[in-house]
């Protein structure tokens, strides 16, 4: 039971936009400092990704990123939101992401995700076995991921076609008031 719990915890550590969208900008959670990084979100109706950090001063290089559009300090949370445009070259992949069609994203998008996300991809563990994070396995609807879900769920009646759910409300942030 412990391994299943760990599987779910690891899979849900951050929103999918952290794993899938940030790499399109050449970044991952380590770009902001692992201890400083809280999560990433999308703004509905806009091709923007927002990264929430504890202190923007701990990641000064991100202000030089070509897609950086500004920051918003949230005093009540004592956090900062860093806003980035998602380049237009990722428009089709972004739409597929929103629809939860991860395996249908372009090979270029999937390759960047595998390389830049910071997740384990075909790395050997202490026993010499190849390990790949579930979020990366979902990009190819890997049979091992399906098998793991069947172990957890007991049947495939609740299993999404792409083996990971469509981005839910937790993947989005409302910034309309702060941006106006």
C-alpha positions in Angstrom: 0.0 0.0 0.0 2.9 2.4 0.7 4.1 2.3 -2.9 0.7 3.1 -4.3 0.4 6.0 -1.9 3.8 7.3 -2.9 2.8 6.9 -6.6 -0.2 9.1 -6.1 1.7 11.7 -4.0 4.5 12.0 -6.5 2.1 12.2 -9.5 0.1 15.0 -7.8 3.1 16.9 -6.3 2.5 19.8 -8.7 -0.1 20.7 -11.4 0.3 19.2 -14.8 1.2 22.7 -16.2 4.4 22.5 -14.1 5.4 19.2 -15.8 4.1 19.9 -19.3 3.9 23.7 -20.0 7.0 25.1 -18.2 9.3 23.0 -20.3 8.0 24.6 -23.4 9.5 27.8 -22.0 12.8 26.0 -21.2 12.1 26.0 -17.5 11.0 23.6 -14.7 10.5 23.9 -10.9 14.3 24.1 -10.4 14.4 27.3 -12.4 12.8 29.0 -9.5 14.6 27.1 -6.7 13.0 23.9 -5.5 12.4 25.2 -2.0 11.1 28.5 -3.4 8.7 27.0 -6.0 5.1 26.5 -5.0 3.3 25.5 -8.2 2.4 26.6 -11.7 -1.0 27.5 -13.1 -2.7 28.6 -16.3 -4.9 31.7 -16.8 -8.1 30.7 -18.5 -8.6 32.1 -22.0 -5.0 33.3 -22.2 -1.8 31.6 -23.3 0.0 32.4 -20.1 1.5 30.3 -17.4 1.8 31.7 -13.8 4.4 30.4 -11.4 3.8 30.9 -7.7 7.0 31.4 -5.6 7.7 32.3 -2.0 10.2 35.0 -2.9 10.9 36.4 -6.4 14.3 37.6 -5.2 15.4 34.0 -5.0 15.0 33.6 -8.7 16.2 36.9 -10.2 17.2 35.3 -13.6 13.6 34.6 -14.5 13.0 38.4 -15.0 15.4 38.1 -18.0 13.4 35.3 -19.6 12.0 36.5 -23.0 8.5 35.4 -22.1 8.4 37.0 -18.7 5.5 39.5 -18.4 5.6 40.6 -14.8 5.0 39.7 -11.2 2.2 40.2 -8.7 2.8 40.1 -5.0 0.0 38.6 -2.9 0.4 40.0 0.6 -2.3 37.8 2.2 -0.3 34.6 1.1 3.1 36.2 1.2 3.8 34.8 -2.3 4.7 36.2 -5.7 3.1 35.2 -9.0 5.4 35.3 -12.0 3.6 35.6 -15.3 4.9 34.3 -18.6 3.5 34.2 -22.1 3.4 30.8 -23.7 5.0 31.2 -27.2 2.6 30.9 -30.1 4.7 28.0 -31.5 3.0 25.9 -28.8 -0.6 26.9 -29.6 -1.7 23.5 -30.9 0.1 21.6 -28.1 -1.5 24.0 -25.6 -4.9 23.2 -27.0 -4.2 19.5 -26.8 -3.0 19.9 -23.2 -6.2 21.7 -22.2 -8.2 18.9 -23.8 -6.2 16.3 -22.0 -4.9 14.8 -25.3 -1.3 14.5 -24.0 -0.3 11.6 -26.3 -1.4 13.7 -29.3 0.9 16.6 -28.6 3.7 17.2 -31.1 6.9 15.1 -30.8 8.8 18.4 -30.3 6.6 19.3 -27.3 6.8 15.8 -25.8 10.6 15.8 -26.3 11.0 19.1 -24.5 8.8 17.9 -21.6 10.9 14.7 -21.3 14.2 16.6 -21.4 13.4 19.7 -19.4 10.6 18.8 -16.9 13.1 17.7 -14.2 11.2 14.4 -14.0 13.0 11.0 -14.2 12.9 9.6 -17.7 14.4 6.2 -18.3 16.9 6.6 -15.5 18.4 3.6 -13.8 17.6 3.1 -10.1 19.8 1.3 -7.6 18.7 -2.0 -8.9 19.5 -1.1 -12.5 15.8 -0.9 -13.5 14.7 1.9 -15.8 12.5 4.4 -14.0 10.2 6.9 -15.7 7.8 9.3 -13.9 4.1 8.6 -14.5 3.5 12.1 -16.0 6.1 11.3 -18.7 4.7 7.8 -19.3 1.3 9.4 -20.0 2.7 11.2 -23.0 2.9 7.8 -24.7 0.0 6.1 -22.9 2.6 3.6 -21.7 1.3 0.2 -20.8 3.1 0.2 -17.5 1.2 3.2 -16.4 -2.1 1.6 -17.4 -1.1 -1.5 -15.4 -0.3 0.6 -12.3 -3.6 2.4 -12.5 -5.4 -1.0 -12.8 -3.6 -2.1 -9.6 -4.8 1.0 -7.8 -8.3 1.3 -9.2 -9.1 -2.4 -9.6 -10.7 -1.9 -13.0 -10.4 0.5 -15.9 -13.9 1.9 -15.7 -12.6 5.2 -14.1 -9.3 5.3 -16.1 -9.0 8.3 -18.5 -8.1 7.5 -22.0 -4.8 9.3 -21.7 -4.1 7.7 -18.3 -4.0 11.1 -16.6 -7.0 13.3 -16.1 -7.8 16.5 -18.1 -6.4 19.6 -16.4 -8.9 20.5 -13.7 -9.7 23.7 -11.8 -6.6 23.3 -9.7 -4.5 23.9 -12.8 -5.9 27.4 -13.3 -5.6 30.7 -11.4 -7.9 33.7 -11.6 -6.0 36.9 -12.0 -8.6 39.1 -13.7 -8.9 41.5 -10.8 -5.1 41.8 -10.3 -4.3 42.3 -14.0 -6.9 45.1 -14.4 
